[in-house]
Amino acid sequence: MVQGKKKATSFTWLIASRLQDNSLTGNFSTLVTRIAVASITIGVAAMILSFMIFEGFKHAIQEKIFSLAGHIRLTKFDGGSSPEGSPLPLNTQFLKKASQIQGLARVELYSQKSALLKTDEEVMGVLIKGIDSKSDSSFFAKNLISGRFLQFPDTAAHSPDLIVSKRIADKLKLQVGDRLTAYFIQEPPRARRLTICGIYQTGLEDFDEMVVLADNRMIQQLNRWGDTLTGGYEIYIRDFSKLTQVAEEVYDAMDYSMQMETVEGRYAHFFDWFIMLNRNVTVFLTIILSVAAFNTISILIILMMERTQMIGLLKAMGASNRQIRAIFFWKGIRILTRGLLWGNLLALGLAAVQYYFHLIPLDPENYYMETVPIQWDWLAFAIVNLLTTMVVGSAIFLPTALTARITPVKAIRFN
């Protein structure tokens, strides 16, 4: 029984393999077969590139956000809406429990304070974000377009360094090394002479329009907090996909006087945009798969019409309907396999060219980056290939059912 099945499979595979394009040279089926392979190739390449570009956009924008904002922020619960807020002590119960929270990478101290930056010619309002020497600068370093990161002295005095965005630097006509005066509206009003040590650019208006970085000790001294109070805690986690889970643990561990805000809530407009883009990619994927399946069905019907006499002859020689269907099924699989192979090669080639050479530019004002981003998402790569194989492979069965209606006598007379 098993040996008979093997022989039947070998027979159908042999016949299908003989239906090469070379044997149909000059026939219309040659052209449509190539069109079928080309449609699958283009469809697979388009789907893979869509996922890579979408993931690239999402990853690039998230990296920009995380370079200036933690995944989770804890502040004093005071019911106010001021960006400065009330301070938190450095001996809270949460800081003692933080190391026990699964998935938590680190906790950084920060403070915020509104100020007016004044040069000889211009004045501009900004929000100064104070960070300390323990802050991880590796993420933010990608945004620096000139200068260096903040340097923190070992003394009690705060650093005079200030990092501003390119947009702020252009408005105030500043360059690295320039000095300016920062005025703080409080009682009594105070001023500090600061030096521009770096200029950054994220392309995100939420940051570039108003956020500048300085030493957290400056804000502590201006607010007379000493070294025992800070504006809040910024929490970074190891795996952003587990934000909800870690946020629940942080909420359970935080003090009763604290309030929590996640980065998804604070910058909801970006993450809502990601959801919209994801839906667009899903719709695009559905359309491409439908077109590829329809083209494959059409090609197989044309091939069966082209080989009607062959079908009749094989049936007259004793071939079963199942064997005839298997012949054209394997032919469809050959078309699918070639389309997948060329589609993957085309997608990987185009993605590599864009990844290394940045040939396709973008307008940073609208897209937050200068070139089309590529993210090597191998899971999406596997999903596209698996879905294409399942959908198109299943569609191949439909036209092969028509072979059962072909009778040997009529088929042999078919012209």
Disulfide bonds with the S-S distance in Angstrom:
none
